[in-house]
Amino acid sequence: MSLLLAASGPSPYWYLTRGTGVVALLLLTAGVLLGVLTSARWGTPRWPRFVVSGLHRNVTLLALAFVVVHVLTTIIDGYAPIGLRDAVLPFFSSYRPIWLGLGAVAFDLLLALIATSLLRARIGQRAWKLVHWLAYGAWPIALVHAFGTGSDAGSGWFDLLALGSAAAVVLAVLWRVVRAQSGPGAVRLAGGLTAFAVPAAIGMWAAEGPLASGWARRAGTPSSLLASPAAGKAEAVAELPSAPFDASLSGTFSISAPRADGSIRVALSAVAAGGSKGLLHVTIRGAPLENGGVQMTGSSVTFGSRDTPQAYAGQIVSLEGSRFVASVHDAGGKALELTLDLRLDPSTRTFTGSLHAA
């Protein structure tokens, strides 16, 4: 009987939330660039002005569609306590209220942009233009939201993507300022300074906030999603080797009897490298499969020293057969990615394997 070889990965909604969020940010960036071209009445024989304007409108609609999917998958995934109200009413959520709230503000601005565009003939040009200019604020707000709550903040590829998006917006705004030679000098100067100041401020904030240690707790992550803040936990974490490191694993596993809903629980307890590198506990919940595997619906992972075995806590984020990856955080928000390769012996309910912490 191979318990984990047939196990499936985590909820696909988690991946959809990440993917749609990144795509929405890219589409918002493209929408800002096209909006700048439209406001400058730019056009060529190959790209007439009506084509640029239409593309701007369609890209904005597509961005809104991806934001809607991003919101729905976040709610359905259920890992964080986020409800439908939190998507439209900012700063009321119990999960990272400020940074999640900024995402709600960006969403509301997009909704206002679409609604006023549909009602443009009724509300008048002046009101429509005011809302349209305010909607440009959705881009920097969405960027701050992505850093403040995104799972990929701090990843090299995401940081490069954010930097490229910011550079493109800055260059577009500067081009617009230079092109508007007939505009008031003070307005043009303010536009150019803002183009530099906003991305620079976001970058400095990100370096001291989301990209620094301890952000998860400072951002407002509920304590239930972090390791319990027991006394002496910081010292206990320090007993573990500094990541990255590798260790061998040996341990036991158990399988619970089916519950009333038919689900079972597989619990694994392991010692890493004879105890010098910590204790590991993994729980996988799900429905049993005919071939002996488990269709995973939930998980929990803890890792720490003998004195505080729950110094790090989190869940499985990728599961392929008997190899899985877990994301865990300590009470201060410091993250570890644990990659485990296991070899199970069903006859003795024991296993051996390897652990890589990054």
Secondary structure as the mmCIF struct_conf table of DSSP 4:
data_model
#
loop_
_struct_conf.conf_type_id
_struct_conf.id
_struct_conf.beg_label_comp_id
_struct_conf.beg_label_asym_id
_struct_conf.beg_label_seq_id
_struct_conf.end_label_comp_id
_struct_conf.end_label_asym_id
_struct_conf.end_label_seq_id
TURN_TY1_P TURN_TY1_P1 LEU A 3 ALA A 6
BEND BEND1 PRO A 10 PRO A 10
HELX_RH_AL_P HELX_RH_AL_P1 PRO A 12 SER A 39
TURN_TY1_P TURN_TY1_P2 ALA A 40 ARG A 41
BEND BEND2 PRO A 45 TRP A 47
HELX_RH_AL_P HELX_RH_AL_P2 ARG A 49 ASP A 77
BEND BEND3 TYR A 79 ALA A 80
HELX_RH_AL_P HELX_RH_AL_P3 LEU A 84 VAL A 88
BEND BEND4 LEU A 89 LEU A 89
TURN_TY1_P TURN_TY1_P3 PRO A 90 PHE A 91
BEND BEND5 SER A 94 ARG A 96
HELX_RH_AL_P HELX_RH_AL_P4 PRO A 97 LEU A 118
TURN_TY1_P TURN_TY1_P4 LEU A 119 LEU A 119
HELX_RH_AL_P HELX_RH_AL_P5 ARG A 120 ILE A 123
HELX_RH_AL_P HELX_RH_AL_P6 GLN A 125 ALA A 135
TURN_TY1_P TURN_TY1_P5 TYR A 136 GLY A 137
HELX_RH_AL_P HELX_RH_AL_P7 ALA A 138 THR A 149
TURN_TY1_P TURN_TY1_P6 SER A 151 GLY A 154
HELX_RH_AL_P HELX_RH_AL_P8 GLY A 156 ARG A 179
TURN_TY1_P TURN_TY1_P7 GLN A 181 SER A 182
BEND BEND6 GLY A 183 GLY A 183
HELX_RH_AL_P HELX_RH_AL_P9 GLY A 185 GLU A 208
TURN_TY1_P TURN_TY1_P8 GLY A 209 LEU A 211
BEND BEND7 ALA A 212 ALA A 212
TURN_TY1_P TURN_TY1_P9 SER A 213 GLY A 214
HELX_RH_AL_P HELX_RH_AL_P10 TRP A 215 ARG A 218
TURN_TY1_P TURN_TY1_P10 ALA A 219 GLY A 220
HELX_RH_3T_P HELX_RH_3T_P1 SER A 223 LEU A 225
BEND BEND8 LEU A 226 LEU A 226
TURN_TY1_P TURN_TY1_P11 ALA A 231 GLY A 232
HELX_RH_AL_P HELX_RH_AL_P11 LYS A 233 ALA A 238
TURN_TY1_P TURN_TY1_P12 GLU A 239 GLU A 239
BEND BEND9 LEU A 240 LEU A 240
HELX_LH_PP_P HELX_LH_PP_P1 PRO A 241 SER A 242
BEND BEND10 ALA A 243 PRO A 244
STRN STRN1 PHE A 245 ILE A 255
HELX_LH_PP_P HELX_LH_PP_P2 SER A 256 PRO A 258
TURN_TY1_P TURN_TY1_P13 ALA A 260 ASP A 261
BEND BEND11 GLY A 262 GLY A 262
STRN STRN2 ILE A 264 ALA A 272
HELX_RH_3T_P HELX_RH_3T_P2 ALA A 273 GLY A 275
TURN_TY1_P TURN_TY1_P14 SER A 276 LYS A 277
STRN STRN3 LEU A 279 PRO A 288
HELX_LH_PP_P HELX_LH_PP_P3 LEU A 289 LEU A 289
TURN_TY1_P TURN_TY1_P15 GLU A 290 ASN A 291
BEND BEND12 GLY A 292 GLY A 292
STRN STRN4 VAL A 294 GLY A 304
BEND BEND13 ARG A 306 ASP A 307
TURN_TY1_P TURN_TY1_P16 PRO A 309 GLN A 310
BEND BEND14 ALA A 311 ALA A 311
STRN STRN5 TYR A 312 GLU A 320
TURN_TY1_P TURN_TY1_P17 GLY A 321 SER A 322
STRN STRN6 ARG A 323 HIS A 329
TURN_TY1_P TURN_TY1_P18 ALA A 331 GLY A 332
STRN STRN7 ALA A 335 ASP A 345
TURN_TY1_P TURN_TY1_P19 PRO A 346 ARG A 349
STRN STRN8 THR A 350 ALA A 357
#
